[in-house]
Amino acid sequence: MNKLNHNRRIRQEALREQLCQQGHVQHVVDLLSKIGDDDKPVQSDALARYKVVIDTKLRLINKYLPDVKMTEMEITGEDGGPVKTVVEFVRPAAD
């Protein structure tokens, strides 16, 4: 892992920790639970406010933390070098 990628991972981890401490993700989950609760109907003005808050918080989270599918992975072998792969062809036994 080169120094640039190492520093990027450190910054992302710090931002992830900061967002976690600020409770943005948990707040979105709580609001979604309120909206999804059938026992407590939500008024349309409250629903509009919830939508704005959820959209804003999700944009903030996505700005600092890329989607998992967009995250680069660097796979290394046991010694930190490239991964070694062995391919063997097996002939089926004659019946």
C-alpha positions in Angstrom: 0.0 0.0 0.0 1.6 3.3 -1.0 1.7 6.4 1.2 -1.2 8.1 -0.7 -3.6 5.2 -0.2 -2.5 4.8 3.4 -3.2 8.5 4.2 -6.5 8.3 2.3 -7.6 5.3 4.5 -6.6 7.1 7.6 -8.6 10.2 6.7 -11.7 8.1 5.7 -11.5 6.2 9.0 -11.3 9.5 10.9 -14.3 10.8 9.0 -16.2 7.6 9.5 -15.5 7.8 13.3 -16.6 11.5 13.4 -19.8 10.8 11.5 -20.5 7.9 13.8 -20.0 10.1 16.9 -22.2 12.8 15.5 -25.0 10.2 15.1 -26.0 11.1 11.5 -26.6 7.5 10.5 -28.4 6.6 13.7 -30.7 9.7 13.3 -31.6 8.6 9.7 -32.4 5.1 11.0 -34.5 6.6 13.8 -36.5 8.8 11.4 -37.0 5.8 9.0 -38.4 3.9 12.0 -40.8 6.7 12.8 -42.0 6.8 9.2 -42.4 3.1 8.9 -44.3 2.6 12.2 -47.9 1.8 11.2 -49.2 2.4 14.8 -48.3 6.1 14.7 -49.4 8.0 11.6 -47.1 10.8 10.4 -48.6 14.1 9.3 -47.7 15.3 5.8 -45.8 18.4 7.1 -43.7 16.2 9.5 -43.1 13.7 6.7 -41.8 16.5 4.4 -39.4 17.7 7.2 -38.2 14.1 7.8 -37.5 13.8 4.0 -35.4 16.9 4.0 -33.4 15.8 7.0 -32.8 12.3 5.7 -31.8 13.5 2.3 -29.4 16.1 3.7 -27.8 13.7 6.2 -27.4 11.0 3.5 -25.7 13.5 1.1 -23.3 14.5 4.0 -22.5 10.8 4.7 -22.1 10.0 1.0 -19.8 13.0 0.5 -17.3 11.7 3.0 -17.7 8.0 2.7 -17.9 6.4 -0.8 -20.2 3.6 -1.5 -18.7 0.2 -0.8 -18.9 -0.8 -4.5 -16.7 2.3 -5.3 -14.1 1.5 -2.6 -10.8 0.3 -4.0 -9.4 -2.9 -2.6 -5.8 -3.9 -2.5 -5.2 -7.6 -2.0 -1.8 -8.8 -0.9 -0.3 -12.1 -0.2 1.0 -13.4 3.1 4.3 -11.5 2.8 2.7 -8.3 1.6 3.6 -9.1 -2.0 1.3 -10.1 -4.8 -1.2 -13.0 -4.4 0.1 -16.2 -5.8 -2.3 -18.5 -7.6 -1.8 -22.1 -8.7 -4.1 -23.6 -11.4 -4.0 -27.3 -11.8 -5.9 -29.3 -14.5 -7.1 -32.7 -13.5 -8.0 -35.4 -16.0 -11.1 -37.3 -15.1 -10.5 -41.0 -14.3 -11.5 -43.4 -17.0 -14.6 -45.5 -16.2 
